[in-house]
Structure formats: C-alpha cells, structure tokens
Amino acid sequence: MLSADLLLTFSLFALAASITPGPNNTMLLASGAAFGFRRTLPHMLGVASGFFLTVLSIGLGLGAVFRSFPDLYVWLRYLGTAYLLYLAWRMAASTPSGSGGHGRIGAGPLGFLDAAAFQWVNPKSWTMAVAALSAYTPTDNHLVYVVILSSVWTLIVLPCVALWTGCGSLIRPVLDNPSRRRRFNRAMALLLVASLYPMWR
C-alpha cells in the first residue's frame, strides 16, 4: 500500500518539477499570450497525456533500456535540443498579425498530438521521470506503484500547465502593441533556449 509519507514527498517532487520554468511551461505561456486559454487547451491536455505515457513507459522498463544503452539518451537529448531550438526560432521570427495585433507562433497553437509527442523528445521530462521513479518506486508491487505515481504526477501537471497558460492569457491585452508583441516573442524564445541549460550542464 502506498504510504502517506511516500505520496507526500513524491507529490512535492512532482510539483517542483512541474511548476518550475521549462520547455513546456515556456511554450504554454507564449501560446496563452498569443492564442488565449481556450485555444491552448489541446496543447495543455497533450502535455499532460504525453507526460503520463512517458512516465508510465519509463516505469514499465523503458528507463532500464536507456540505462543499458546510454547513447540512446544522448541522441534523444540532441533531438530534443534541435526541436526546441526550432521552436525558439519560430517564436522569435513570428510577427504580429493585423487582427488585434496578436502575433502568431506558426500557423496556430500546438495541437494535442504534437504536444503529446513532444514529451518523448523533451529531455526535462525524461530526466525528471527517471529520477523520480528510481527514488520513489518500491520493488514490491512495482507495476501498481508505477501506475499510481504516474497518475498522481499527471494530476499535478494539469493545474501547473493551466497556471502558466492562464498567466499568458492574462497578459494578452497588454501585447496589442506590435512592438511589445515582438519583444515578448523574442523574450519567450530566449527563455526556451535558456531552458536547455540544465540539460547540458
């Protein structure tokens, strides 16, 4: 049975990992500012669903594969970094549209499947999931614990991503000015690039 102490400490770890700045939260903040909360909902749900599948897969044995073949993790990190740099370039290059002055990051907000798939190349997701499951998953009833902890973490992720998206949507009216919009887009691009630092230090 999952003890209250284990659940509490795991939940605090999951909260710290989920609410701090990172690639997902930076993109959600930018999407909330560019497209609003409602249009960013598929992106938010994709992050939570993709993260659940990532944590579950690692707990069910994929993490052992990466420990046995560390070069796979290196290539995953390169792939994730390349994709994040591409997204940062799209943010920085996006220009304010003529309708309401809101810039467009690409053709529209990231969709559910794209956001879910991104978790598989997001180095922060893999690093946090491997660290958490290694520390908090007992050997007895391993499968049950993995499912429970994956579900708990996903429930914690949802309000965290909603908070970041909501903050973006709140500042949306301030970004009606094209000049402010361009500066905001570039600042978000820099934050996205900066989020790579912990993965490579």
N, C-alpha and C positions, 0 to 999 in steps of 0.2 A: 504494500500500500504506500502511496506517495505521502511522505511526511509533510507536515505543515512547514517545518523549517526549510526543507529542500525546496518546496514550492515557492516559499517567500524569497529565498536567496536567488533562485532561478529567475523569478519574476523581476526582481530588481536588476539582475544582469540583463535580461531581455529588454527592460525599459531603457536602461542606459544605452544599450546598443541600438535601439530603435529610434530614440528621440534625438540623439546627437546628430550633428550635420554629417551628411554622407551623400553619395551619388543619388540615391532615391529621393531623399528629402530635398536636396537642391533642385532636382528636376520637378518635383511636385510644387515647390514654392514658385518656380518660374511658370509652370503650367497654370497654377491657380491665378497668378497675376495676369497671364496672357489670355486665358480662356474661361476663367471663373470656376467655382467649386463644382457645379453640376456637370460641366463638360469634362472635368478631370476625374470624375467618379470611376470610369472604366480603368484609368491609369492606376488609381488608388487600389481598386479591387484586384487588378493584375499583380501589383506589388505584393499584396498580402497572400494571394493564391500561389504565386510563383515561389515566394519565400517559404510557404508551408511545404510545398513539394520538394524544395531544395533541402530543407532541414530534415524532412522525413527520409529522403533518399540517402542523405549522409548517415543518418541514424541506422538505416537498414543495411548499411555496408559500403556505400559509395565512398565514405570517408576513409575506409581501410584501403580502398583501391588507390586513392591519392597518396596515402602514407606509404604504400608499397611502390608506387611509381611517382615519385615527387616531380619528375619532369612534366607530368600531365598538369600539375598545378601551376608550374611556371608558364606553360603555354596558355593555360586559362587566364592567368594574370595578364599576359601580353594581349590576348584577345579582348579582355575586358577593358584594358587601358586604351587600346586602339578605338574601341567603340565609344568610350567616354570622351576621348579627345574629339571624335567626330561629332558627338552631341554638343560638346562645348563650342566647337566651330559653328555649328548650326545656330546656337543661341547668340553668339557674338555677331554673326552675319545677318541675323534676322533684322528686318526693318519695319518700322511702324506702318500699318496699313492705313488706308484712307478712311476706314469706318471706325469712328470713335477713337482713332489714334492708337489702338492696341496692336502691338507687334505680334507677329505670327512666328512661332517656332516651328519651322517647316510648314506642312500643309494643314496641320491641326494637332490636337493633343495626342499623346501617345495612347494607343489602344490597349485593351485588356490583354490580348495575346502578346503584343510587343513588350508590355511591361512585365508580364509573367516570364517570358523568355529571357528578358534582360537579367533576371535573378540568377540564371545559370552561367552568366559571364561576369557577374558582379563580384569582384574579389572580396569586398567587405562582407557580403552575405556568406560566402564560403568560409572565410576566416572566423567570423563570429559563430557560425553554426558548428564548425568543427571544435572550436574551443569550448563552447557551452555543452555540447553533447559529451565531450571527453570528460568534462568536470562533473556533470550533474546526472549522467545516466548510469544507474547501477547495473551490474551484470545480471542479477536476478530479474526475471520478468522484463527483459530488455525491450522486447517489442512493445509491450504495454506502456512502458515509460517513454519510449520514443514517440509514440502516438500522442500521449498526453502532453508531453513537453512541446511538441511541435504545434499542437492545438493552442496551448496556453500562449506560446510566443506569438502566434498569428493573431490571437485576440488582443494582445498588447500592441502589435504593429498597427492594427486598424485605427485606433484613436490617435496614434502618433503621426501617421501619414495624413489623417484628416486635419490635425492641428497645423501641419506645415502647409497643406493646400489652403486651409482657411486663412492663414496669415497672408498667403499670396493673393487670395481673392479680396482681402480687406484693403490691400494697398493698390488694388487695380484702379480705382478712380484717380489716384494720385499720378498715375502713369499715362494720363490722357495726352500730356505734352510729349511730342515725338522725341525731343532731345532727352527728356528724363527717361523715356522708354528705351532709347538706345543705350544710355548709361546703365540702366538696370540690366538689360540683356547682357552687356559686357561684364558687369559685376557678377552675374549668375554664372557666366562662362568661366570666369576666373575661380569662383568658388568650386565649380565642378572639377576644374583641373587641380585645385588645391586638395580636394578630397582624395586624390590619388597618393598624396604624400605618405599617409600611414601605411599604405600597402607596399611601398617600395623602400622605406627607411631601413 
